Amino acid sequence: MDMVTLLPADIYQVVNKSLLNENDKLVLSMLYMPIIGNTAITLYNTLYNELKANNFISNELTHHHLMTNLGDNLNNIKEARIKLEGIGLMKTYYMKGSINFYVYELYSPLSVHEFFSHPIFNMVFYNNVGKDEYVRIKDYFRVPLVDLNGYTDITSPFDMTFKSRSYSNFELEDSDNIVKKTKMPLSYEMVFDFDTLVSSMPKGLVNPKFLTKSIKDLIGHLSFLYNVDSITMADLVKVSLNEKGLVDRELLKTNVRRMYEFNNNGRLPSLVYKNQPMHLRSFNSDDSVIGRMINVFETTKPYDFLKDKYKGVRPSEKDMRILEMLIVDFQFSPAVCNVLVDYILKTQDNRLVKNYVEAVAGDWKKANLETAKDAMMYAINVRKKIKDTKENKDKVKTSRKEEIVPEWFDQKQVKESMDDKTKNELEVFLKEFV
């Protein structure tokens, strides 16, 4: 996905790739909103309303018009759009020019049955709203059973109601461009290794046709949500086969969920927006050491950041639980999570010890840190206090205004006007990130 700058003067046009009914609107507000938030749903509805004049394609409008209608800034609008894209409600196309042009394609939400049968949406919705609300909303959509005992089905079949007759001079036309209820499947940057999964299955245990498109989609969803690699997934598939050697979908979902609960003290997964939100980014062109470090913290996903720190080695399950704890339990933004992880690795011999991480995270949480810069400055001050307490407490301290490189990157505090030797040392050290 290309990252492009969005400006108020940029033009957009909405294209209708589906048909919405009243039930779809209920699904959006009651099922999708707890996952992606009110702003994203409001943006979807606003874009859909732009279609009312022409039904299937809107007029050309500026993003300033969208800002005015939503009463929101472009960063929040772009973040909401990305959520809609990720969850399968929108596709975005971009064309660069003197004034940039965007096309927004709107897709239908899943039906109620599809939503509650979906291995990701159903689980995340449950976690976000809680058991009681989950049961209440599911009951709202439940079709009551009517006792038809004693009744006879007298419905007329098609061929008893209609008959065929002959017409002339009629040619069938292509119907590809006729609007239909189109749903967009979820897409992933990661590619699941199905070859490894298949090669790990004992011959004769599975039906040669066990890996259908539907099962592939299910495995991809489960692999993403529960962070399961291909080898582990193969073991789970083996114990989820029926007597015909085919995958029992519900049994596979149950087995994956139970494994995750066992490894995570009974907790279940939820969705975490892994990139730093646009409104919490600095968006500066500062090419100083601090500026470049901030850019790395803001634009790298916590999982990728930790993997880079381990020289490309996949983080362990223990480390993954620590990342989840920082983002889900402590609700740190991804950039703050990256700074905290980097700080601890540099000060604790490249180790993440859960109890120590919890203690540091608890202290940082009280400081209400949201941006990479705030977290870096806070870590610098904490580190300085620790150092000061070890030194002579009677030593006179002089106040200095300077750009300081965090001590966990270097053992010396560095002024903005660094000498060439120090600059070169820092440049070498930062190569693993930038």
C-alpha positions as CSV (number, residue, x, y, z in Angstrom):
1,M,0.0,0.0,0.0
2,D,1.4,3.4,-1.0
3,M,1.4,6.1,1.6
4,V,0.2,9.4,0.0
5,T,-0.5,12.8,1.4
6,L,-4.1,13.7,1.5
7,L,-5.0,17.4,1.0
8,P,-8.3,19.3,1.3
9,A,-8.2,20.3,-2.4
10,D,-7.9,16.7,-3.5
11,I,-10.9,15.5,-5.5
12,Y,-12.8,12.3,-4.8
13,Q,-15.7,10.4,-6.4
14,V,-17.7,7.6,-4.9
15,V,-18.7,4.5,-6.8
16,N,-21.4,2.2,-5.6
17,K,-20.4,-1.5,-5.9
18,S,-23.4,-2.8,-4.0
19,L,-26.9,-2.3,-2.9
20,L,-27.7,-1.5,0.7
21,N,-31.0,-2.3,2.5
22,E,-32.3,-1.3,6.0
23,N,-30.9,-4.6,7.4
24,D,-27.4,-3.7,6.1
25,K,-27.6,-0.4,8.0
26,L,-28.4,-2.2,11.2
27,V,-25.5,-4.5,10.6
28,L,-23.1,-1.5,10.2
29,S,-24.3,0.3,13.3
30,M,-24.8,-2.7,15.6
31,L,-22.0,-5.1,14.5
32,Y,-19.3,-3.2,12.6
33,M,-19.3,0.0,14.7
34,P,-18.0,-1.7,17.9
35,I,-15.0,-3.0,15.9
36,I,-14.0,0.0,13.7
37,G,-15.7,2.9,15.6
38,N,-18.3,5.6,15.0
39,T,-16.1,7.8,12.8
40,A,-15.5,5.1,10.3
41,I,-19.2,4.2,10.1
42,T,-20.1,7.9,9.8
43,L,-17.7,8.2,6.9
44,Y,-19.2,5.2,5.1
45,N,-22.7,6.5,5.5
46,T,-21.6,10.0,4.4
47,L,-20.0,8.6,1.2
48,Y,-23.0,6.5,0.5
49,N,-25.3,9.5,0.8
50,E,-23.2,11.2,-1.9
51,L,-24.6,8.6,-4.3
52,K,-28.2,9.6,-3.9
53,A,-28.2,12.1,-6.7
54,N,-26.8,9.7,-9.3
55,N,-27.5,6.4,-7.6
56,F,-24.3,4.6,-8.6
57,I,-21.6,7.3,-9.0
58,S,-21.3,10.6,-7.2
59,N,-20.3,14.0,-8.5
60,E,-16.7,15.1,-8.1
61,L,-16.1,16.6,-4.7
62,T,-13.2,18.0,-2.7
63,H,-12.0,16.5,0.6
64,H,-12.7,20.0,2.1
65,H,-16.3,19.3,1.4
66,L,-15.9,16.0,3.3
67,M,-14.2,17.7,6.2
68,T,-17.1,20.2,6.4
69,N,-19.8,17.5,6.3
70,L,-18.1,15.4,8.9
71,G,-16.9,18.2,11.1
72,D,-13.5,16.5,11.4
73,N,-9.9,16.9,10.2
74,L,-8.2,15.0,7.4
75,N,-6.0,12.8,9.6
76,N,-9.1,11.4,11.4
77,I,-10.9,11.0,8.1
78,K,-7.9,9.1,6.5
79,E,-7.6,6.9,9.6
80,A,-11.3,6.1,9.3
81,R,-11.0,5.3,5.6
82,I,-8.1,2.9,6.3
83,K,-10.3,1.0,8.8
84,L,-13.1,0.7,6.2
85,E,-10.5,-0.6,3.7
86,G,-9.1,-3.1,6.1
87,I,-12.4,-4.5,7.2
88,G,-13.6,-4.9,3.6
89,L,-16.1,-2.1,3.2
90,M,-14.2,0.1,0.8
91,K,-11.5,0.1,-1.9
92,T,-9.5,3.2,-2.7
93,Y,-7.8,4.2,-6.0
94,Y,-5.4,7.1,-6.3
95,M,-4.2,9.1,-9.3
96,K,-1.5,11.7,-8.9
97,G,-1.8,15.0,-10.7
98,S,-1.7,18.8,-10.1
99,I,-4.7,18.0,-8.0
100,N,-4.8,14.4,-6.8
101,F,-7.9,12.3,-7.6
102,Y,-9.4,9.5,-5.5
103,V,-12.1,6.9,-6.3
104,Y,-13.8,5.3,-3.4
105,E,-15.6,2.1,-4.1
106,L,-18.2,1.1,-1.5
107,Y,-18.9,-2.6,-0.7
108,S,-21.7,-4.2,1.2
109,P,-21.3,-5.4,4.8
110,L,-21.6,-9.1,5.6
111,S,-25.1,-10.4,6.3
112,V,-25.9,-11.1,10.0
113,H,-25.4,-14.8,9.5
114,E,-22.1,-14.3,7.7
115,F,-20.9,-11.9,10.4
116,F,-21.6,-14.3,13.3
117,S,-20.1,-17.2,11.4
118,H,-16.9,-15.3,10.5
119,P,-13.9,-16.6,12.6
120,I,-12.5,-13.0,13.0
121,F,-15.5,-10.7,13.2
122,N,-17.5,-12.9,15.5
123,M,-14.6,-13.3,18.0
124,V,-13.5,-9.6,18.0
125,F,-17.1,-8.4,18.3
126,Y,-17.5,-10.7,21.4
127,N,-14.4,-9.3,23.0
128,N,-15.2,-5.7,22.3
129,V,-18.8,-5.7,23.6
130,G,-18.7,-8.4,26.3
131,K,-20.7,-11.5,26.8
132,D,-24.0,-9.9,27.9
133,E,-24.1,-7.4,25.1
134,Y,-23.1,-10.1,22.6
135,V,-26.0,-12.3,23.6
136,R,-28.4,-9.4,23.6
137,I,-27.5,-8.3,20.1
138,K,-27.4,-11.8,18.7
139,D,-30.9,-12.4,20.1
140,Y,-32.0,-9.2,18.4
141,F,-31.2,-10.8,15.0
142,R,-32.5,-14.2,15.9
143,V,-35.5,-15.4,13.8
144,P,-38.2,-16.7,16.1
145,L,-39.3,-20.3,15.4
146,V,-42.9,-20.8,14.4
147,D,-44.5,-24.1,15.3
148,L,-45.8,-25.6,12.0
149,N,-46.9,-28.8,13.5
150,G,-50.2,-29.8,11.9
151,Y,-49.7,-27.4,8.9
152,T,-49.4,-28.6,5.3
153,D,-47.0,-26.9,2.8
154,I,-49.3,-25.8,-0.1
155,T,-46.8,-23.4,-1.8
156,S,-47.1,-23.4,-5.6
157,P,-44.0,-24.5,-7.5
158,F,-42.6,-22.3,-10.3
159,D,-43.7,-24.5,-13.2
160,M,-47.3,-24.7,-11.9
161,T,-47.4,-20.9,-11.7
162,F,-45.7,-19.9,-15.0
163,K,-45.3,-21.4,-18.5
164,S,-42.8,-20.7,-21.3
165,R,-43.8,-19.0,-24.5
166,S,-41.9,-18.2,-27.7
167,Y,-40.5,-14.7,-28.4
168,S,-38.5,-13.6,-31.4
169,N,-35.8,-11.0,-32.2
170,F,-34.2,-11.0,-28.7
171,E,-30.5,-11.0,-28.0
172,L,-29.0,-11.7,-24.6
173,E,-27.0,-8.8,-23.3
174,D,-24.0,-8.8,-21.0
175,S,-25.1,-8.2,-17.4
176,D,-21.6,-7.8,-15.9
177,N,-22.1,-4.0,-15.3
178,I,-25.5,-4.4,-13.6
179,V,-25.3,-3.5,-9.9
180,K,-25.3,-6.4,-7.5
181,K,-24.7,-6.9,-3.8
182,T,-20.9,-7.1,-3.8
183,K,-18.8,-8.0,-0.7
184,M,-15.1,-7.6,-0.5
185,P,-13.1,-10.4,1.1
186,L,-10.4,-9.5,3.7
187,S,-6.9,-9.2,2.3
188,Y,-3.6,-9.7,4.1
189,E,0.0,-8.5,3.6
190,M,1.3,-11.7,5.0
191,V,1.1,-14.9,2.9
192,F,0.4,-18.1,4.7
193,D,2.7,-21.0,3.8
194,F,0.2,-23.6,2.6
195,D,3.0,-25.7,1.0
196,T,4.5,-26.3,4.5
197,L,1.1,-27.1,5.9
198,V,0.4,-29.7,3.2
199,S,3.9,-31.2,3.4
200,S,3.4,-31.6,7.2
201,M,0.2,-33.7,6.8
202,P,0.8,-37.5,6.9
203,K,-0.1,-39.1,3.6
204,G,-3.3,-41.1,3.8
205,L,-4.7,-39.1,6.8
206,V,-6.4,-36.4,4.7
207,N,-8.5,-36.3,1.7
208,P,-6.5,-35.1,-1.3
209,K,-9.2,-32.4,-1.8
210,F,-9.3,-31.2,1.8
211,L,-7.7,-27.8,1.0
212,T,-10.6,-26.1,-0.7
213,K,-10.7,-22.3,-1.2
214,S,-13.2,-22.1,1.7
215,I,-10.8,-23.9,4.0
216,K,-7.9,-21.9,2.8
217,D,-9.8,-18.7,3.7
218,L,-10.6,-20.1,7.1
219,I,-7.1,-21.1,7.8
220,G,-5.8,-17.6,6.7
221,H,-8.3,-15.9,9.0
222,L,-7.5,-18.1,12.0
223,S,-3.7,-17.8,11.4
224,F,-3.9,-14.0,11.4
225,L,-6.3,-13.7,14.4
226,Y,-4.5,-16.3,16.7
227,N,-1.0,-15.7,15.2
228,V,-0.5,-19.4,14.3
229,D,2.3,-20.5,12.0
230,S,2.0,-23.1,9.3
231,I,3.6,-26.0,11.4
232,T,1.3,-25.4,14.4
233,M,-1.7,-25.0,12.1
234,A,-0.9,-28.4,10.5
235,D,-1.0,-30.0,13.9
236,L,-4.4,-28.4,14.6
237,V,-5.8,-29.4,11.2
238,K,-4.8,-33.0,11.9
239,V,-7.0,-33.2,15.0
240,S,-9.8,-31.4,13.2
241,L,-10.5,-33.9,10.5
242,N,-13.7,-35.8,10.1
243,E,-14.1,-39.5,9.1
244,K,-13.8,-38.5,5.4
245,G,-10.5,-36.9,5.9
246,L,-11.9,-33.4,5.4
247,V,-11.6,-30.4,7.7
248,D,-14.4,-29.9,10.2
249,R,-14.7,-26.1,10.2
250,E,-16.2,-25.7,13.6
251,L,-13.9,-28.2,15.2
252,L,-10.9,-26.4,13.7
253,K,-12.1,-23.0,15.1
254,T,-12.6,-24.6,18.5
255,N,-9.2,-26.3,18.6
256,V,-7.4,-23.1,17.5
257,R,-9.3,-21.0,20.1
258,R,-8.6,-23.5,22.9
259,M,-4.9,-23.6,22.1
260,Y,-4.8,-19.8,22.2
261,E,-6.7,-19.6,25.5
262,F,-4.3,-22.2,27.0
263,N,-1.3,-20.2,25.9
264,N,-2.7,-16.8,27.0
265,N,-4.2,-17.6,30.4
266,G,-7.8,-17.8,29.2
267,R,-7.7,-14.6,27.2
268,L,-9.1,-14.3,23.7
269,P,-7.6,-12.2,20.8
270,S,-8.9,-8.9,19.5
271,L,-7.9,-6.6,16.7
272,V,-5.1,-4.2,17.3
273,Y,-4.5,-1.3,14.8
274,K,-0.8,-1.9,14.5
275,N,0.4,1.4,12.8
276,Q,0.6,4.6,14.7
277,P,-2.7,6.6,14.1
278,M,-2.2,9.5,11.8
279,H,-3.3,12.1,14.3
280,L,-0.5,11.0,16.7
281,R,2.3,11.2,14.1
282,S,4.7,14.1,13.9
283,F,4.7,14.6,10.1
284,N,8.0,16.6,10.2
285,S,10.9,16.7,7.8
286,D,13.4,16.7,10.6
287,D,16.5,14.8,9.4
288,S,18.3,14.9,12.7
289,V,19.0,11.8,14.7
290,I,15.9,12.4,16.9
291,G,13.7,13.1,13.9
292,R,14.8,9.9,12.1
293,M,14.3,7.8,15.2
294,I,10.8,9.2,15.7
295,N,10.0,8.3,12.1
296,V,11.1,4.7,12.7
297,F,9.0,4.4,15.9
298,E,5.9,5.9,14.2
299,T,6.0,3.9,10.9
300,T,7.0,0.5,12.1
301,K,4.5,-2.1,13.5
302,P,5.4,-3.4,17.0
303,Y,5.8,-7.0,15.7
304,D,8.1,-5.9,12.9
305,F,10.0,-3.6,15.2
306,L,10.7,-6.4,17.7
307,K,11.6,-8.8,14.9
308,D,14.1,-6.3,13.5
309,K,15.6,-5.9,17.0
310,Y,16.1,-9.7,17.0
311,K,17.9,-9.5,13.6
312,G,15.0,-11.0,11.7
313,V,14.2,-13.8,14.1
314,R,10.5,-14.3,14.8
315,P,9.6,-13.2,18.3
316,S,8.7,-16.0,20.7
317,E,5.2,-16.6,22.1
318,K,6.3,-15.1,25.4
319,D,7.4,-11.9,23.6
320,M,4.2,-11.8,21.5
321,R,2.1,-12.0,24.8
322,I,4.2,-9.0,26.1
323,L,3.4,-7.0,22.9
324,E,-0.3,-7.8,23.2
325,M,-0.2,-6.8,26.9
326,L,1.3,-3.4,26.1
327,I,-1.1,-2.6,23.3
328,V,-4.3,-4.3,24.5
329,D,-4.0,-4.2,28.3
330,F,-2.1,-0.9,28.7
331,Q,-3.5,0.6,25.5
332,F,-0.3,2.1,24.4
333,S,-0.1,3.5,20.9
334,P,2.1,1.5,18.6
335,A,4.8,4.2,18.6
336,V,4.9,4.3,22.4
337,C,5.0,0.5,22.5
338,N,8.1,0.6,20.2
339,V,9.9,3.2,22.3
340,L,9.2,1.2,25.5
341,V,10.4,-2.1,23.9
342,D,13.5,-0.4,22.6
343,Y,14.2,1.2,25.9
344,I,13.9,-2.0,27.8
345,L,16.0,-4.1,25.4
346,K,18.8,-1.5,25.5
347,T,18.8,-1.3,29.3
348,Q,18.2,-4.9,30.2
349,D,20.7,-6.8,28.1
350,N,18.3,-7.3,25.1
351,R,15.8,-9.2,27.3
352,L,12.1,-8.6,27.8
353,V,11.2,-9.9,31.3
354,K,7.5,-9.8,31.8
355,N,7.5,-8.5,35.4
356,Y,10.0,-5.8,34.6
357,V,8.1,-4.8,31.5
358,E,4.8,-4.6,33.5
359,A,6.5,-2.3,36.1
360,V,7.9,0.1,33.5
361,A,4.6,0.0,31.5
362,G,2.7,0.9,34.7
363,D,4.9,3.9,35.3
364,W,4.6,5.0,31.6
365,K,0.8,4.5,31.7
366,K,0.5,7.0,34.5
367,A,2.3,9.6,32.4
368,N,-0.4,9.3,29.7
369,L,2.1,9.1,26.8
370,E,0.7,9.0,23.3
371,T,3.4,10.0,20.8
372,A,6.9,8.7,20.1
373,K,8.5,12.0,21.1
374,D,6.6,12.2,24.4
375,A,7.8,8.6,25.2
376,M,11.4,9.3,24.2
377,M,11.5,12.4,26.3
378,Y,10.0,10.6,29.3
379,A,12.5,7.8,29.0
380,I,15.4,10.2,28.8
381,N,14.2,12.0,32.0
382,V,13.7,8.7,33.8
383,R,17.1,7.5,32.8
384,K,18.7,10.8,33.8
385,K,17.0,10.5,37.3
386,I,18.4,7.0,37.8
387,K,21.8,8.2,36.8
388,D,21.7,11.2,39.0
389,T,20.8,9.2,42.0
390,K,23.9,7.0,41.5
391,E,26.1,10.1,41.3
392,N,27.1,12.5,44.0
393,K,23.8,14.1,45.1
394,D,25.6,17.2,46.2
395,K,26.9,17.9,42.7
396,V,25.7,21.1,41.3
397,K,23.6,20.6,38.2
398,T,23.6,23.1,35.4
399,S,20.5,23.5,33.2
400,R,21.0,22.9,29.6
401,K,18.7,23.2,26.5
402,E,19.8,20.6,24.0
403,E,18.7,17.9,21.7
404,I,19.5,14.7,23.6
405,V,19.8,11.3,22.0
406,P,18.2,8.7,24.3
407,E,20.8,7.0,26.5
408,W,19.6,3.6,25.6
409,F,21.0,4.4,22.1
410,D,24.3,5.6,23.4
411,Q,25.9,5.9,26.8
412,K,26.6,9.6,26.4
413,Q,24.1,12.5,26.3
414,V,24.6,14.1,22.9
415,K,24.0,17.8,22.1
416,E,22.5,18.9,18.8
417,S,25.9,20.2,17.7
418,M,27.6,16.8,17.9
419,D,31.2,16.3,16.9
420,D,31.8,14.3,13.7
421,K,33.0,11.2,15.5
422,T,29.9,10.9,17.6
423,K,27.7,11.6,14.6
424,N,29.4,8.8,12.7
425,E,29.0,6.4,15.6
426,L,25.3,7.1,15.9
427,E,24.8,6.8,12.1
428,V,26.3,3.3,12.2
429,F,24.1,2.3,15.1
430,L,20.9,3.6,13.5
431,K,21.5,1.7,10.2
432,E,19.6,-1.3,11.6
433,F,16.4,0.9,11.8
434,V,16.6,3.4,8.9
